[in-house]
Each structure stands twice: as C-alpha cells, then as structure tokens.
Amino acid sequence: MHGNTGKVLDVDLTSGKVEELELDEDIYKQYVGGVGLAAKLIFDRGNLDAEPLDLDALLIFATGPMAGTGMYGTSRLSVGARSPLTGIWGQASCGGNFGPELKRCGYDAVIFKGKAANPCYLLLEDEKAELVEAPDLWGKDVFETTDALKEKHGKQHKVCAIGPASENGVPFGSITNDYGHHFGRAGMGTVMGSKNLKAFVTKGGRKSEFADPEGFKEFWQNTVRPQVEENIFCNALKAFGTACNMELKMMEGDVPTKNWSIGSWMEGPETLSGIAMSDTIRTDTDSCRGCAVKCKPVVKVEEGPYAFAEGPGPEYETIAVFGTMMMNPNLEAVCKANDICNRLGMDTMTCGSTIAWAMSCFEEGILKPEDYDGVKLDWGDIDTVLDLLPKIAKKEGKLAQLMAKGSRKASEEVGAGSEKFLTDSKGLESAMHDPRCNWGDGLANAIGVRGACHVSNLTFLWEWGAIEYPEVGLDMLFQPMSAEHKAFGTAVTTDIGSICNSACWCEFPASSLTLTQWVEAFNLVAGYGYTIESMMEAGTRIWFLQRALGTIWGARGEDDKIGERIMTPVDDGMIAGSVPDMDRMLKEFYELRGLDADGKPTRETLDKYGLGYLAEKLGV
C-alpha cells in the first residue's frame, strides 16, 4: 500500500489492551483518510447509541495519504468523535508536527475506547505502543504537560495534550500539539479527558512510500513548490498571518462586531490586524512541519497587565472573538486571552462567542449581576473576561458555570429571549465571517456536518475569490449578497473541504493548485487511480457519511439554520439591511444534493455514492 500504511491501532483504555488492525485499500480510495477514515471507523466499529462521554464512545486520531509527504501543508491530522458540545458528529483538524509523526510510527489511525483507571498517556514509538500511568500530570496545563513529557522522553517526541478544561468536562475542551497547534472545535479534548487520557506522545522513523517516487519528486519540486511560493494569498499569510486582511474585511462587513450587532468598527481592526501585530508585538513566525507559508505568529508582551513570555500568538478567529466581538481594541489583551485559553485547553471560538453572547444578555437585562456573584460582562471590559477564563475551565462560580456550557446550552438554561443573541448552528458557534456579507457562508454554516464551520468547506475562500475550479464548474460570476449559484458553490466547496480534511492537506497551500493537480498528487502518492470525478465523489461520500452520523445522533433538517443574531440585519456599514435568503439556498441545496424535506439523503442518493449501508440507520 502506498501513501497509507493500511494499519490502525486499537487502544482499549479500560483493559489496557492494544491491538493492530489491518484495513482494505478500498476503504482509503472511498474515504481518502483523515476525517473520512475516522467517520468510517466510528460507524463500522463504534456503539452508535453511546453518549459522547460514555465508556464505549470512540475517539479517533487519523492521518491522511498526504500527511508526511513533505509537501507544503501536509502536516495535518484529524480527530473525530461524537461531540459533547453539540451531541452530533464532531471533528477537529490541526497542523503542526503530530500527523506526520503518527504516520512515521506506521499507523494511519489510532482508536481510543474505554476509560483508564488512572490518568495516563499513550507512548507510541515506531510500532511499539505503551500506556503509561501519569497521575502527576492531571491538573497541569497544556504547556506544563508538554514540557514534562518532552523532558522525560526527548524534545523530538511530539505531544498532543489536554488541559484542565477537558479534565473538568467543559464541553469545548481542546487538544494541543506542541504548544501552538490546536484541535480546537467540538470538544475533542473533553472526550479525551473523559477517558482519563491526558496525552498522546509519538516518535517514529518510518518513511512514506509513494506509488511513483520519482514522479512525485518532480511534481513536488516543479509544480507544488513554485505555485505555493508564488501564490498571492499564501504570501499575504506569510507576511501578516491569518489576520492579514482584517481591515479590508471589516470595511466589507465580514468581521463580526459587538456579537454580530453592528456592521462596522474600523478603529478596532486598525489595532487588531495582522499588520498591527507585525508592527508591535510579533517577534517571529512559525509554521507547521515543513511549510513555507509560515502563517503562525509568535508574540511577546514584555510588560504591563497583559505581559507574557514569547509564545504562540492568536489566529484571526481568536483576534476577532476576543477583539471585535467584545469591542476590545487591545491586541495585547487578546494575546493574553489566547495564551490563557491555550494553556487551559479551551476552544477560543466557542469560549469567546459564549462570552460575547453573555455581554448581549447583560446589556439587555436578561442576565443580571446580582444573579451571578455580582459579576457583569460589559463591552470592552476585557479585564473581567481575563479574570473569568480560568474560572470557566474550573467551573468555578455561577457565571463561569454558565459560560462553561457553551452558548446554545447556556441560552436553553437562561431562556428569557436570550436565544435572540445566538450565533451557532446545531450548537457550534460560527467562525468569524459574516454571512450577511457573503450569503454562501450562511448556507455553509447551516449545512455544516459539525455545526457552523468554515474548515469543513472552502465556501469562504470561494466567495473571497481566493479559489476557483473550472474543472468542476466553479468559475462563475456571482454577487456576494445574492442566493444565485450559492447552493452549487457550497456543495462543491464542501466536497473539496472534505477532501482536504481527509487527505490531511492544509487548505492554504492546497488552494494554490488546480483540481487536476490534486488528482495527480493523490495518484503519485497513493496510487488511488482517481479522476476528477472519482475524487470529487469521494468528497461527497465523506460529507454524506459525516452528516449521516449527525442524523443518527439527532440532527434534523430543521436544524439546518444559523443563529438568530446573524439573521438579524444591522443598520450600518456595507452589510446594512442584508440578510441571507436561507429558504431559497437551502431548497436549492437539498435538491442538488438529493436530500428529502427532512434533510435526509434519499435511498437513490445513498446508492449513487455507495452508501446503501446507511439506509437502515437513517430510516430511508
């Protein structure tokens, strides 16, 4: 087998038994790897009746065929499980160093099930696996845990670790790889914590085997390398990070502000943008393994109330959620919030969005200080937020306990009209791109397999004009604030997003290539024998399988919607009066995808993509 090893490690934390499984090559051709492989393994081997934190709920780390090839952007890894935040399919992806290292150990995936009697970690060195008890690590933050494990096993070992938030059952706990790379969304760290699994440590020496080694070498050197290095978008990311165009996007109305309630706030992005960061507190840039884009800022605040040592800086999403969303223009304070969340192991997007939701509720009198230990969250009061973050991780105090639920469940507890200020889909809060600016983002969030999401699809890059794929008809002219072409564009970019997350290939470098070149990459590396049509069908198949898991776990067509706050027009800025036409876009998307009125695939659709085995579970 090429590009993949064909082997999966099955780890029973309850018994301590570790078993090696072999998979048929056809599974890889049909589901690629990564998130597609994780979803397939959960469906085939999991107890689908298990709640997210039950003993027999599965947690899967999965690499893809591109992981470890050495091409720019091929360092990613996917983690899949039933989400404790949403109750449906949950997955998170991450760059860094861990994905290639897991592949170098000889495995495409590791399945965790059960619960260890005491806190432990899995040590995987080449093909030797050992569960190591580590009660001394329980309670330590992510950085402390990583330091301790690297000191014990060596700095070349790669570490994925959780923090106190996951240990304490906060449903948006994250997993961190080597300090600055995060599986942030949907509570994958919390599933890990429920199993008493504090960390996963790897070091391998196996080299990837390609279907056509010489052909791949030539393709990498003469095609991928120059196209990525010359790509305008990738160079902007290299220069200023993921917040490179924050000021422009604020002018367009794409950056959510004051919990999505106003359309423009230019003084914020002036001090919060990637350009501002590079001019002030950025000391260096970092990258995932072997990537020339180097989009990750390294920052240091030397003095003052927000001082902290040099370390990973915030990405665009975190800058927006702790900056514009809260009307906080202080970049140093945003970096401090990012550092605290990273060390505690909390998803910054859900955490910050929940706090911004609470600020709206306090402003409207729905939440009152006297009911929450005298604490009030006001716009721009970042100091109170910073004080609250460690308490959320510990669930300490009434307000922290409420915030620790995530915005959807907090609103269900509070009631009193608080749902007017929600920004989620299916319980997962939206990324920081406003669908009132680009309507396709609204559709992509609504039909997202894990909830509101911008990385399980590439709709936002298409609407920005950063990608076009004439090979599949994605080169039409369209208006951002229009429903025209958005169902088709979202379907195609959702399939492409599924392929990226399954190949474990970062969307930034990958978007520099044509789909014809993607097919060439798969065939040179893994020998899948793909055509553009069969590659895109694999993406569609993976999307349907993830959606099917969500349906099995309770999601329905009526849940394909976005938060009421986002569906409320604002009075100012370029998006004044704009609201996505969700009814039209969803109707057209359902028809295009072959979904029935309740959002389920028809039997004909399932058979078309080789998914007939889902029919009984879906009741179709």
Beta strands, then each sheet from edge to edge (+ up, - down):
strand 1: 7-12
strand 2: 18-22
strand 3: 59-62
strand 4: 77-82
strand 5: 89-94
strand 6: 109-113
strand 7: 120-125
strand 8: 128-133
strand 9: 158-161
strand 10: 175-177
strand 11: 181-183
strand 12: 197-203
strand 13: 282-286
strand 14: 296-301
strand 15: 308-312
strand 16: 424-425
strand 17: 428-429
sheet 1: 2+ 1- 6- 3+ 4- 5+
sheet 2: 8+ 7- 12- 9+ 10- 11+
sheet 3: 13+ 14- 15+
sheet 4: 16+ 17-
end
